[in-house]
Amino acid sequence: MPTVKFYATLVKVAGGRKTDVQANSVKELLEKLSREYGGKLDRYLKISTVLVNGENIDHLRGKKTKLKPDDVVSIYPPLGGG
């Protein structure tokens, strides 16, 4: 089952640094996270950067990227500052 790691603000929103989610694709994983954590995580998931095993999904197949049981999915919220 893929492991999801949360970073920065998402750690507090999700209530922890990581969780395991049974999913076959990034899209399915994000949908399950959205249902599990509800609205408080939803808004971040739409604008976060998602990596699978350290590679941005934009360089793979986007949300259609297939997941294997030993994959690590890292989710980073947008960074702000000046």
C-alpha positions as CSV (number, residue, x, y, z in Angstrom):
1,M,0.0,0.0,0.0
2,P,1.5,3.4,-1.0
3,T,2.8,5.6,1.8
4,V,1.8,9.3,1.7
5,K,4.1,11.8,3.4
6,F,2.8,15.2,4.2
7,Y,5.0,18.3,4.5
8,A,4.9,21.8,6.0
9,T,1.3,23.0,6.7
10,L,-0.2,19.7,5.7
11,V,1.3,17.9,8.7
12,K,-0.9,19.9,11.0
13,V,-4.0,19.7,8.7
14,A,-3.6,15.9,8.3
15,G,-2.8,15.3,11.9
16,G,0.5,13.6,11.2
17,R,3.5,13.2,8.9
18,K,2.4,10.1,7.0
19,T,-0.3,7.6,6.3
20,D,-0.8,4.6,4.1
21,V,-3.5,4.6,1.4
22,Q,-4.7,1.8,-0.7
23,A,-4.8,3.3,-4.2
24,N,-4.0,2.3,-7.8
25,S,-3.4,5.8,-9.1
26,V,-2.5,9.3,-7.9
27,K,-6.1,10.4,-8.7
28,E,-7.6,7.6,-6.6
29,L,-5.2,8.4,-3.7
30,L,-6.1,12.1,-3.7
31,E,-9.8,11.2,-3.8
32,K,-9.4,8.9,-0.8
33,L,-7.5,11.5,1.1
34,S,-10.1,14.1,0.3
35,R,-12.9,11.8,1.6
36,E,-10.9,10.8,4.7
37,Y,-9.8,14.3,5.8
38,G,-12.7,16.2,4.3
39,G,-12.7,19.9,3.5
40,K,-9.8,20.8,5.7
41,L,-7.3,19.0,3.4
42,D,-9.3,19.4,0.2
43,R,-8.3,23.0,-0.6
44,Y,-4.6,22.1,-0.2
45,L,-4.8,18.9,-2.4
46,K,-5.9,21.0,-5.4
47,I,-2.9,23.3,-5.3
48,S,-0.1,21.1,-3.8
49,T,2.9,19.6,-5.6
50,V,2.7,15.8,-5.7
51,L,5.8,13.6,-6.1
52,V,5.9,9.8,-6.5
53,N,9.2,8.4,-5.4
54,G,10.7,11.8,-5.6
55,E,9.5,12.6,-9.2
56,N,6.9,15.3,-9.8
57,I,3.7,13.7,-11.3
58,D,3.7,16.5,-13.9
59,H,6.8,14.7,-15.4
60,L,5.0,11.4,-15.2
61,R,1.4,10.8,-16.2
62,G,-0.1,13.5,-13.9
63,K,-3.0,12.2,-11.8
64,K,-3.2,9.1,-14.0
65,T,0.2,8.0,-12.7
66,K,-0.1,4.4,-11.5
67,L,1.0,3.5,-8.0
68,K,2.7,0.3,-6.7
69,P,2.4,-0.9,-3.1
70,D,5.9,0.2,-2.2
71,D,5.6,3.8,-3.7
72,V,6.1,6.9,-1.6
73,V,3.8,9.8,-2.5
74,S,5.0,13.2,-1.1
75,I,2.6,16.1,-0.9
76,Y,3.9,19.6,-0.6
77,P,1.6,22.7,-0.2
78,P,2.5,25.8,-2.1
79,L,5.2,27.9,-0.4
80,G,4.8,31.5,0.3
81,G,6.9,34.3,1.5
82,G,8.8,37.2,0.3
